[in-house]
Amino acid sequence: DLCGHLAIQEAHGTESDYQALAHSLKGSHFCCFSRGTSDAGGVLSLHKKADLPMDTRVTHVELIRGRAVMSEFVSENGSLYLFNLHFHDWSPRETERVGGELRPRCC
């Protein structure tokens, strides 16, 4: 059984690999994958549905392709934001974009 929340960096595979994984876990986990460019790996986030309220709505936002995603969980109990960040080869503009998403949610 997978843990509640898992964030992986340098995840390699094809779109079909990701689709197969997401399909196999669709009953138990929310899945988010952002594939990197060319040979670069991406980021993969898995979130166990049983650890979240039944009325949870989930949104995944790709902040930097293959490097940063935000998963937003909203229920009547409130909101939860989880970030999967791979700090590799970010431009100053990309760093500012991620910071702009983090600041209002974390500070």
Secondary structure by P-SEA (a helix, b strand, c coil): ccccbbbbccccccaaaaaaaaaaacccbbbbbbbbcccbbbbbbbbbcccccccbbbbbbbcccccbbbbbbbcccbbbbbbbcccccccaaaaaaaaaaaaaccc
